Amino acid sequence: MKRYLVIGAFLAIFILGSVTGYFILAGQNSVKTYPQENQLNIPVLIDSLEAGNNIELVIQNSVHEFFSGIKSATKGFSQSYLGPTIRLYKGATTSIVFRNDTEDYTTIHGHGLHVDGKVDGGPQSKILTGEIKNVLLPIVQEAGTSWYHPHLMDKTSAQVHAGLAGLYIIEDSNSENLPLPKAYGVNDIPLIIQDRSFVNGKMKPYVLTNGKIMEDGLREETLVVNGTINPYHYVPAGWVRLRLLNASNARFYRFFLPDDVPFYKIATEGGFLNTPVAITEITMSPGERNEIMIDLAGYNSLSLMAEFLPADPEYQIWLSSNPVQRVLELRVDNTLIAEGKLPDKLNDINYYGQTDMQNAVRRNLFMHMANDENNMFSINGNSMSMDVINERVKKGDMELWTITGDMMPHPFHVHGVSFQIVTHNGQSPSEADRGWKDTLAVTEEPSEILMRFNHSATDEFPYMYHCHILEHEDAKMMGQFTVTD
Ligand SMILES: [Cu+2]
């Protein structure tokens, strides 16, 4: 039954998409059209080596013009909205100094980084108003795309929504030697994808007006990419590499190209896949990153599209369509030089095997949405408390975690590690999902993940595992764990 509903929805999208130029579709929420196009903002790149491994970011209140001439109240890292992309290198230690010039305390988490709890930036690592915090990040993991964002108790959703998010791009000898597109902002393009609401061109400030928003998470109407509305970007007539980050508070998207033009997935959160995998769509929950490559040879223009997925796919109504919006129009400029191609081989992932599974310490985590007031959102019946360590892990042990969740898909994120998927919602992972990950949307069908924690997290600075729907995280669907010898 569900399959037919999905097919019906796709059909409706196709028909409506054809007449609207794919930009805006009807649905339960009608979406306003914003005809003007804007050149894609590319976040400033700070190369940690060129910066002498010494970087300062100011967490600031600001104003940002999503629509030309209309100022919205925002926050950013040394800029009006979002933060610079910071390029880190495996084997190097980078010092990042965060200065908090805002009225709220915050913490800055390195999402995807394999670093000790002390520098992971969890809720314990407060940066008070006016405080300057120096964070030393020794990078030991392989090339990949991670990100930084606040991770304080109760206010993560509001601070990320205001604009506090930025990318870490990690490079290593493998990523440098592969013949991939590597010109940042030219054919290696970061896309920080979010949804926001606008009233007369002004971004609607973050407010949880009712319990429904908390249950579903805040889901808004207009796509914003790198702080740009309805963007285009000029690219060479060859291979283009897109680093996708779903930095939305709660929305899940299905990304695709018109007419199901195939593209390639080359990396998940924690590194490259072994080989590129041809796909025609990719679904991403909040917190997830994927790198994809698109061949623009023979095109004048090609648009990456996003279908806004419903909070609970079970309630998809027959023939009702989900909204679809353009993420980015790639416009070919033949004067740009196309360097880089799709390699046959990308990585040499050491897959965990049967022995690892048999020897693993097993844990079950159940992400629960309840309606009783005492214990609203929880994992294994416990709502997040900074005074409670929920799990204790021994450093170096194999860990097999079985994760389930009720009511709707929950993007489960675990700190300090990359994991491999054994099963995802009861199914074996496809080739495109057999990479290193740190965030995975789980349902009532069990998902099993295998991992080994090689860094330390103490009682004072534990790691977190939690739902990456930020409203659920703030509602305490989160737990703490230590990793010790
Ligand atoms: Cu959740």
Boltz pocket constraint, residues with backbone or C-beta under 6 A from the ligand:
constraints:
  - pocket:
      binder: B
      contacts: [[A, 367], [A, 409], [A, 410], [A, 411], [A, 467], [A, 468], [A, 469], [A, 472], [A, 473], [A, 477]]
      max_distance: 6.0
